[in-house]
Amino acid sequence: MRTRLTILFIILPVFALAEMASKLRSSPDIAGIEIGVICPPEPVGASPAPGTLAGTTHVIDVDPPFVSNSRIVPATIGVGFGVKALATDPAGLQDVVMVVTHPPMGKERIQTQSFQTRIKGDAPSVTFYQFDYAYELVTGRWQMTAMRGDTVLYQASFDVVPPQRLPELAGACGYEDLLSAFTPSAPAARG
């Protein structure tokens, strides 16, 4: 009996690691990858992104550190989440399309957004999604897939939850006064 329990305690962590690995997949074109929650810096500009509900993406001039390597993200204005990746090719990868799938959002109830990005080969580069508007605060499974042509470069899943479930992380970016404004059934959160 003792041997069976020992084997069970060895096998369970292996299954847990396998489940985590299944939520992150990367191709041989990616040399390194890190995932987490960030407090995005102030943008220095915007880039057209017709495949998104907002129509633009932020341009930043500094890669922010992760405040957590969690894949559980509080639905809080100002919080971001994403992936830092490094290309195997030192020249990097251009023409990368980030496809973000999520629960229905906005008046149009869209579930997929996409925008252009790149992955550097000389230093990790971050691609992230930031909650800027109340209609974006939809809870559930979100997935980020980096594509180059028909090739999936990486794919990562996140679970967006009400901020009350993660108050410390929800307040990490200085927006804790907005915690009481979130309600899963609020019209603004549904579009």
Buried (B, 14 or more C-beta within 10 A) or exposed (E): EEEEEEEEEEEEEEEEEEEEEEBBBBEEBBBEBBBBBBBBEEBEEEEEBEBBBBEBBBEBEEBBEBBBEBBBBBBBBBBBBBBBBBBBEEEBBEEBBBBBBBEEBBEEEBEEBBBBBBBBBEEBBBBBBBBBBBBBBBBEEBBBBBBBEEEBBBBBBBBBBBBEEBEEBBBBBEBBEBBEBBEEEEEEBBB
